[in-house]
Amino acid sequence: DLARNAILLRRGDIAQTAFDQSQTARDQAAEAKVATEAALSAAIDQAGAGKAPAVKAAQALLSQAELALGHTIVTAPADGWIANLDLRPGQVVTEGQLLFSLVEDQPWWIEGNFKETDLARIRVGQPVSVSIDMYPGVGLTGHVESLGTGSGAVFSLLPAQNATGNWVKVTQRFPVRIALDPQTTAAPVQLRVGASATVTVDTSLDGSAKP
């Protein structure tokens, strides 16, 4: 209307008052447009602020669901075999309940119980020859890894106590950990936990020369 009235005013077809009225209407429309845009921006901000708590709550629920899903997969700390397993599908278990045992495939070691009178000649690193009762004729090698600092009787469930003075001296035995060397044969034997073995320590060497 303002553009059309401007042309008519130049031709002298309308009065100045009509042109001024159309110009005033144009200015009022412009002010209304600015106010409407401001109201729209405020409405958008308010709507976004209202959705923020709901979005955060949904994200928290999603994180909890992802964590719970991750707990459904149990990963073993090492490769090996499952032993002592007594479970059935659908069985309910409680938190902290012992379900099975994991026997690692390596490294293997032997606990040798030596008399206390033999410990003076045993050193860490000394070579050891091993024969396992499960595999007659098969010889393995290893080396002394560590010597126990307490006898087996001290750490037993009911250690022996002599309060009466009737004490009979018994030679104590101390655990010596022997690490087995990797098997180099083409068909390595399958070792098992709890098997019996006989170990012989070469005490002629002090163990310092072993890398």
N, C-alpha and C positions, 0 to 999 in steps of 0.2 A: 504493500500500500504506500509506503513512504517513497519508493522509487517511482511509482506511477503518479503520485501527487506532485513529485518534484517536476516531472515532465509537464503536467497540467498547469503548474504554477508558472513555469517559464512561458507557456502559451497564453497565460492570462485567463485560463478557463475556470480556475478556482481561486478562492481568496486565501490570503496568508494564514488566516486562522485555521482553515482546514489542513493546511500543510503542517502547521505547528502541532495540531492535535495528532496527526499521524506520526510525527517525530517523537512526541511524548509517549505514544503507545509503543514505538520501537524501543525506546530507552527502558520502559517498564518491562517489556518482554526480555530484554537483555539481562536486567537485574533478576528476573524470575529464573532465567536459565542458570545464572551463576548460583543462586540459592538452591536450585534443584540439584545441581551437580554436587554442591557441598553436602546436601542431605543424603545423596546416593553414596558418596564416599564414606560418610559416617555410618550409614547402614551396613556397608560392606565390612568396615572395620569391626563393628559390633558383632556382626555375624561370625567373623573369623575368631574374635575373642571368645565367643560362646562355644565354638567348636574345639578350641584348644584343649580344655580339660578332657573332653571326650576322646580326642585323638591321642593324648598322652596315656589315658587309661587303656585304650585299645593297644597301644604299643607295648605297655607293660604286660598285658595279658599275652601278647604274641611272644614276648621274650620268655615268659614263664613256660609257655607251651613248647618253645624250642628247647629250653633247658630240660623239661621233662622228657621230650623226645630223645635228647642225647643220652639221658640216663637209662633208656631202654636197651642200649647197646653196651655190653661189658667187654672191654678189651683187655686181654692178658698182658701183663708187664713184660713177658718174654715168651719165646717159642718153647713148646714142650708138649707134654701129654697130660690129659686129665686122669686123675686117679681118685679112688675113694668116692665115687659118684653114686648117690642113692636118691635120685629124683625121678619124678614121673610128671608127664604133661598135665598141667592144671593144678599142680600142688602149690599150696600157699606157704610162703616162707616169711620169716620175720626178719627185722633189721638186725644185722650182726650175726646171723645164724651161719654156722660153718656148713657149706654145701658140698665142697669137693676140695681136692688138693691138686696143685699144679707142679708137675715134675719138669724142671727145665732141661732142655737137651744139652746145654753146656753153660758154664764149664763144670766138669765133674771133679769131685774131690773125695778123698777117703779120710775118715777119722781113725787114726791108729792109737790104741791105748798102750802106752809103753810104761814099763816099770820106772819108778823114780830113780832107781840106781842106773838106768840107761840114759837119762836125760843129759848127763854131763858130757856125753860124746855126740849128742845130736845138735846140729846147727841148721839154721834156716838156709835153704839153697842146696843142701846135700842131695845127691841123686838117690832115687828110690826105685827098686824093682818090685813089681806087684804081680801076684798071681791070684786069680779069682776062682773060688770054688765052683761057681756056676759054669765056667769054661775051662775045664782041665786042659793043661798044655798050652794055654794062651798066656803070654807074658806082656805086661804093660809097664810103662815107665812113668816116672813122675819126679817130684822134688818136694822137699820139706818147705811148706809155706809159712807155718806158724806153730808155736808151742803154747799149749794151754798154761794159764797162770794158776789154775786150781785143779785139784784132783776131782775125779768123778764123785767120790763120796761126799765132798763138801757141798756140791750143788744138787745132791739127790733130794727127793721129796722129804725124806726123814733121815737127815744126817746122823751118823752114829755119835752118841754122847757117852762119855765115860765119867760118871759121877761117883762111882763106888771105889775106884782105884784098881779094880781088877782089869787091867788093861793088857791085852796081848798085841804085841807089835805085828802089824800086817803091812806088807809092802804095798804101797799105794800106786795107782796107775794114773797117768796124766794124758789127756788127749793131745795128739799131735796131728795137725791138719796137713795132708799131703795132696798137693795139686797134681792131677794127672796130665801128662803131656798129650797133645792131639794124636790120635791114632793115624798112622801112615800106611796101614795095610790096605789092600784093595777091597777087602770085605771087613770093615770094622765091626767089632762085637757090640751088641746092644746092652748097655749097662742098665742096671736097675737099682733103685733106692733100697737100702737095707740088706743088700747082699753081703756075704762074708768074703773076706779077702785076707791074704797074708802079705805083709810088706816087709821088705828088708832094706834098711838104710845103709848106704855106703859111708861109714864114719871116717874113712881115710881122707876125705876131702872136707875142708871147712866151709864150703859153699860160697866162698867169696869169688871163686873163678867162674861161677855160673852167671851168664848174662841175665 
